[in-house]
């Protein structure tokens, strides 16, 4: 079983993320740090970026919630759905 599969046995870190999720999360963080170094071009730009960043962080949090509380946070077998079954 791969670490990324729902039934895979993977180490979970202090954020509740699997290794491949943490890798993506860290890339998001690095990208955000780089964006915040840019000179703003519009008064709302940084607020808009921060709002978008928080939405992405929400998606990572939902992945951890689905694992911790599967009865309340539904997960779908998308590989099965893609095969038309």
DOGUBA-316603 format. One line per 4 residues: for each residue x, y, z of C-alpha. Coordinates in steps of 0.2 Angstrom, whole numbers. Each point is the difference from the previous one (the first is absolute). Last residue first. Example, Ala and Ser with C-alpha at 12.3 -4.5 7.8 and 13.67 -1.06 7.14 Angstrom:
// DOGUBA-316603
68,-5,36  -6,-17,3
This chain:
// DOGUBA-316603
-88,11,-56  5,12,-14  19,-3,2  1,18,6
-12,-3,15  11,-15,5  16,11,1  -10,13,9
-4,-11,15  -9,14,9  3,7,18  -14,6,11
3,11,15  -11,-4,14  3,-19,1  18,2,-6
5,10,16  19,0,1  3,-4,-18  -13,12,-7
6,13,12  18,-2,-6  -5,3,-18  -11,14,5
14,9,8  10,-1,-17  -15,8,-9  -2,13,13
19,5,-3  -5,3,-18  -14,12,5  12,9,12
12,3,-14  -15,7,-11  -4,12,14  18,5,3
2,3,-19  -16,11,0  7,10,15  17,2,-8
-8,6,-16  -13,12,7  10,16,-2  7,-5,-17
17,-3,-7  8,-7,16  19,-1,0  4,-19,1
8,-7,16  -18,-6,5  0,-11,-16  16,-9,5
-7,-4,17  -16,-7,-8  10,-11,-12  10,-7,15
-16,-3,9  -8,-9,-15  15,-10,-2  0,-5,18
-19,-5,-2  5,-11,-15  13,-9,9  -11,-2,15
-13,-8,-11  12,-12,-7  6,-4,18  -17,-3,7
-8,15,9  -7,1,18  9,16,3  12,-8,13
4,-13,-14  -9,-16,-5  10,-16,-4  -8,-10,-13
-9,-16,-1  -10,0,-16  -19,-3,1  -4,17,-8
14,-1,-13  14,13,1  12,-12,9  -1,-13,-13
-7,-17,4
